[in-house]
């Protein structure tokens, strides 16, 4: 079993096919940019950090298979690849962040006189570096976040934010892993997370594999557990964070944050700084992806609703920043006012990336 969700091997982008879990562990291979875009859109791979790494490998794949003889032609192909990949899923900002990072590197190298072969290798190296960074970033977030997890805590977790949602280790689930590794004796209430059941299919699978105590619950049981005093902290991830701290995450996150505040329970989003979008002032500007009717009407091959039932299927909701105790990043925990703390975290992380790329170029 590979210890990463997505990786490069012999000119292909390989990934764990998350549509098949937990009943079957299968590896899917993609050798074209449209194929990688399909994998993102069809949720062969999902989770904002994993999508970002996959998109980076997609850009490297475009360069790897390009027949362009001159850098200008290669750059044109890379810009088209970026458009194709970015269109796969609109809410997760890590996707366009990753493709922009690789395209900007290619443009700088071309401006400095690099040939096609040099650019091609540099993009693969950069995609590998981005993937490696993700694992380290997640471990840093885990260490920061574990500090706010009480001993013997009951943690309510929504969706999947573990190794499967990242290249490895996880964001919110990474905090849970770090707390478990620190001997804090944590227990996790796992929301099933309809309609795609990422909690039931993926988070439960990861926690059971790692031996972390948990119970799977129906999404509608979360409020009862909070009212009964059986939840100590709520954790979930993010697909995009606006400049003011509003968080777009898997549908159902907003109601959990509201319930947590009503019951006096701390609520944290756990996000790499790549998920912070300072160009958007608030969550009302975050695009919300709508997905197909079949996700709501079908469970596997079984139909659970009437024929021709009208369906509305938003994949995400937005939690206003006032419901968060803090936002955990690899730069530390950001507290209100988020407009200041998120900017500081984002700028610190970007400065490190620029320095690393300057040294590399």
C-alpha positions in Angstrom: 0.0 0.0 0.0 1.5 3.4 -1.0 1.9 5.8 1.8 0.8 8.7 -0.4 -2.5 9.6 -2.0 -1.0 10.8 -5.3 2.4 10.4 -6.9 4.4 10.4 -10.1 5.7 7.2 -11.6 7.2 6.5 -15.1 5.5 9.4 -16.8 2.1 8.8 -15.2 0.2 10.4 -12.4 -0.9 7.6 -10.0 -3.4 7.9 -7.2 -5.6 5.9 -4.8 -9.0 5.7 -6.4 -11.1 7.1 -3.6 -14.4 6.2 -5.3 -13.6 2.5 -4.5 -12.8 2.8 -0.8 -13.4 1.3 1.7 -14.5 -1.9 0.0 -11.7 -2.0 -2.6 -8.2 -0.5 -2.6 -7.3 0.3 -6.2 -4.7 2.5 -8.0 -5.7 4.7 -11.0 -3.2 5.9 -13.6 -3.5 9.0 -15.8 -1.2 9.9 -18.6 -3.0 13.0 -20.1 -4.0 16.4 -18.8 -7.7 15.8 -19.6 -7.4 12.5 -17.7 -6.0 14.2 -14.6 -8.8 16.8 -14.9 -11.3 14.0 -15.0 -9.8 12.4 -11.9 -10.2 15.7 -10.0 -13.8 16.3 -11.3 -15.0 12.7 -10.7 -13.4 12.6 -7.3 -11.0 9.8 -8.0 -8.9 12.2 -5.9 -10.4 14.8 -3.6 -9.5 17.1 -0.7 -8.1 20.5 -1.4 -4.4 19.7 -0.8 -4.5 16.5 -2.7 -6.2 18.2 -5.6 -3.5 20.9 -5.6 -0.7 18.2 -5.7 -2.6 16.3 -8.5 -2.9 19.5 -10.5 0.8 20.2 -10.1 1.6 16.7 -11.4 -0.9 17.5 -14.2 1.2 20.5 -15.3 4.4 18.4 -15.1 2.6 15.8 -17.2 1.8 18.4 -19.9 5.4 19.4 -20.1 6.6 15.7 -20.0 4.5 14.8 -23.1 4.9 18.1 -25.0 6.6 18.0 -28.4 7.3 21.7 -28.3 10.8 22.6 -29.5 10.8 26.1 -28.2 10.0 27.5 -24.7 7.3 29.8 -26.1 5.4 26.9 -27.6 5.7 25.0 -24.4 4.4 27.9 -22.4 1.3 28.0 -24.6 0.7 24.4 -23.9 1.1 24.9 -20.2 -1.4 27.8 -20.2 -3.9 25.6 -21.9 -3.2 22.8 -19.4 -3.8 25.2 -16.6 -7.2 26.2 -18.0 -8.2 22.6 -18.4 -7.2 21.7 -14.9 -8.5 24.8 -13.2 -12.0 24.1 -14.7 -12.3 20.7 -13.0 -13.5 22.0 -9.6 -14.1 25.7 -8.9 -14.2 25.9 -5.1 -10.9 24.4 -4.1 -8.4 27.2 -4.5 -5.4 24.9 -4.1 -6.0 23.7 -7.6 -5.4 27.1 -9.3 -2.8 27.9 -6.7 -0.7 24.9 -7.7 -1.1 25.3 -11.5 -0.1 29.0 -11.1 2.9 28.1 -9.1 4.2 25.7 -11.8 3.3 28.0 -14.7 5.1 31.0 -13.1 8.2 28.8 -12.6 8.1 27.9 -16.2 7.7 31.5 -17.3 10.7 32.6 -15.1 12.9 29.8 -16.4 12.0 30.7 -20.0 12.7 34.4 -19.4 16.1 33.4 -18.0 16.9 31.5 -21.2 16.2 27.9 -20.1 15.5 25.4 -22.9 12.5 23.0 -23.1 14.3 20.1 -21.5 15.4 22.3 -18.5 11.8 23.6 -18.0 10.3 20.1 -18.4 12.6 18.7 -15.6 12.1 21.7 -13.4 8.4 21.4 -13.5 8.5 17.7 -12.5 11.0 18.6 -9.7 8.6 21.4 -8.5 5.6 19.2 -8.5 7.5 16.7 -6.4 8.6 19.5 -4.1 5.0 20.7 -3.7 3.9 17.2 -2.8 6.7 16.8 -0.3 5.9 20.2 1.2 2.3 19.1 1.7 3.3 16.3 4.0 5.6 18.5 6.1 3.0 21.3 6.2 0.4 18.8 7.5 2.7 17.6 10.2 3.4 21.2 11.3 -0.3 21.9 11.4 -0.8 18.7 13.4 1.7 19.9 16.0 0.2 23.3 16.3 -3.4 22.0 16.5 -2.6 19.2 19.0 -1.9 21.9 21.5 -5.6 22.9 21.7 -6.9 19.4 22.0 -7.7 18.5 25.6 -6.6 15.2 27.2 -9.4 12.6 26.7 -11.1 14.8 24.2 -14.2 13.8 22.2 -13.6 15.4 18.8 -16.4 15.9 16.2 -15.0 15.7 12.7 -16.7 16.3 9.3 -15.9 14.9 5.9 -12.4 13.5 5.3 -9.3 15.6 6.0 -6.8 12.8 6.4 -4.0 11.3 4.3 -6.6 10.7 1.5 -7.5 14.4 1.3 -3.8 15.4 1.2 -0.6 13.9 -0.1 -0.1 12.4 3.4 -0.9 12.8 7.1 -3.8 15.2 6.8 -5.1 18.6 7.9 -7.9 18.3 10.6 -7.3 14.6 10.8 -3.6 15.3 11.0 -4.4 17.3 14.2 -6.2 14.3 15.5 -3.3 12.0 14.6 -0.8 14.3 16.3 -3.0 14.4 19.5 -3.2 10.6 19.4 0.5 10.2 18.9 1.1 12.6 21.8 -0.9 10.2 24.1 -3.9 12.4 24.6 -6.4 9.5 24.5 -8.7 11.1 22.0 -12.0 9.7 20.6 -13.5 10.9 17.3 -17.2 11.2 16.4 -17.1 10.7 12.6 -19.9 12.5 10.6 -21.0 10.2 7.7 -21.0 13.4 5.5 -23.7 13.0 3.0 -24.1 12.8 0.1 -20.7 11.4 -0.9 -20.2 9.8 2.6 -16.5 10.8 2.8 -16.7 10.4 6.6 -18.2 6.9 6.5 -16.2 5.6 3.6 -12.8 7.4 4.1 -12.3 8.9 7.6 -13.6 5.8 9.3 -11.3 3.7 7.2 -8.3 5.8 8.0 -9.0 6.0 11.8 -9.7 2.3 12.1 -6.5 1.5 10.2 -4.5 3.8 12.5 -6.1 2.4 15.7 -7.6 5.8 16.7 -10.9 5.3 18.8 -13.9 6.5 16.9 -17.6 6.0 16.3 -19.4 6.7 13.0 -22.5 8.8 13.5 -25.4 9.9 11.2 -24.9 13.6 10.3 -28.1 14.5 12.2 -26.7 13.0 15.5 -24.1 15.8 15.9 -26.4 18.2 17.6 -27.6 15.7 20.2 -24.1 14.8 21.1 -23.2 18.5 21.6 -26.2 19.1 23.7 -25.4 16.1 25.9 -21.9 17.5 26.5 -20.2 14.6 24.6 -18.2 16.8 22.2 -15.2 18.8 23.4 -14.0 20.3 20.1 -15.2 20.5 16.5 -12.6 20.2 13.7 -13.0 20.3 9.9 -10.9 21.4 6.9 -11.4 23.9 4.2 -11.5 24.2 0.4 -11.1 28.0 0.5 -10.7 30.6 3.2 -11.5 34.3 2.4 -9.5 37.2 3.7 -11.9 37.8 6.6 -11.8 34.2 7.8 -15.0 32.9 6.2 -14.5 29.3 5.4 -15.9 27.2 2.5 -15.9 23.5 3.3 -17.9 20.4 2.7 -21.6 20.9 2.9 -22.8 20.6 6.4 -19.9 22.3 8.0 -21.8 25.6 8.7 -24.5 24.0 10.8 -21.8 22.2 12.9 -20.1 25.5 13.6 -23.4 27.2 14.6 -24.3 24.3 16.9 -20.8 24.4 18.4 -21.1 28.1 19.2 -24.6 27.6 20.7 -23.2 24.9 22.9 -20.0 26.7 23.9 -17.8 24.3 22.1 -14.5 25.5 20.4 -14.6 25.1 16.6 -11.4 25.2 14.4 -10.8 24.9 10.7 -7.5 23.4 9.9 -6.1 24.7 6.6 -2.7 25.0 4.8 -2.0 28.6 3.9 -2.3 27.6 0.2 -6.1 27.4 0.9 -6.2 31.0 2.1 -7.5 33.3 -0.7 -6.7 36.9 0.2 -8.1 38.1 -3.1 -11.6 37.4 -1.8 -12.9 39.8 0.9 -15.4 37.4 2.4 -17.2 34.1 1.9 -20.0 35.5 -0.3 -17.4 35.8 -3.1 -16.4 32.1 -2.9 -17.8 30.1 -5.9 -19.8 27.1 -4.7 -19.7 24.0 -6.8 -23.0 22.3 -7.6 -22.8 18.6 -8.4 -25.0 16.1 -10.2 -28.4 14.8 -9.0 -27.2 11.2 -8.9 -25.1 11.8 -5.8 -28.3 12.6 -3.8 -30.7 10.1 -5.5 -28.3 7.1 -5.6 -26.2 5.3 -3.1 -23.9 3.1 -5.2 -26.2 1.4 -7.7 -29.3 1.7 -5.4 -31.9 4.4 -6.0 -33.2 5.9 -2.8 -35.5 8.7 -4.1 -38.5 8.8 -6.5 -37.9 8.9 -10.3 -37.4 12.5 -11.6 -37.2 14.0 -8.2 -35.9 17.6 -8.3 -32.4 17.8 -6.7 -30.3 20.7 -5.4 -26.7 19.5 -4.6 -24.3 22.2 -3.5 -21.0 20.5 -2.6 -19.9 23.2 -0.1 -21.2 25.8 2.3 -19.6 28.8 3.9 -19.1 29.3 7.6 -18.8 32.9 8.7 -15.6 33.7 10.6 -17.5 34.6 13.8 -18.2 31.0 14.5 -14.5 30.0 14.6 -12.4 29.9 17.7 -9.3 29.9 15.5 -8.0 28.7 12.1 -5.0 26.3 12.4 -2.3 26.7 9.7 1.3 25.5 9.3 2.4 29.0 10.5 0.5 28.6 13.8 -3.1 29.2 15.0 -4.7 32.3 13.6 -7.1 34.1 15.9 -9.4 37.1 15.3 -9.1 39.5 13.8 -8.5 37.1 10.9 -7.9 39.8 8.4 -4.6 40.4 10.1 -3.6 36.9 11.3 -4.4 35.1 8.1 -2.5 37.7 6.0 0.6 37.3 8.3 0.4 33.5 7.9 0.0 33.6 4.1 2.8 36.1 3.6 5.2 34.1 5.8 4.5 30.9 3.8 4.8 32.6 0.4 8.1 34.2 1.4 9.5 30.7 2.1 8.2 29.4 -1.3 9.7 32.3 -3.2 13.1 31.9 -1.4 13.1 28.2 -2.2 12.3 28.8 -5.9 14.9 31.5 -6.1 17.5 29.1 -4.8 16.3 26.5 -7.2 16.2 28.7 -10.3 
